[in-house]
Amino acid sequence: MSNTVVGMAVGAALAWAALVFEFWGFLLMAVFLAVGALIGRAADGKLDLRGVRDALTGRRSSS
């Protein structure tokens, strides 16, 4: 099982607890799943966090 799947499972478990709070819990579930997937991909080495940071701050890549 990859770290991405584990991260999504952790996010889903956290989101399940948030579902008690109706619609906002559903939105929190989506956020938790996305964060869990991102953490898992970063742990697998499939996501370049510096590249993501540079894209969010508007810096251009050298390639």
Summary of the structure (lengths in Angstrom):
residues: 63
radius of gyration: 14.3
end to end distance: 32.7
largest distance: 46.1
contacts: 159
relative contact order: 0.18
helix: 81%
strand: 0%
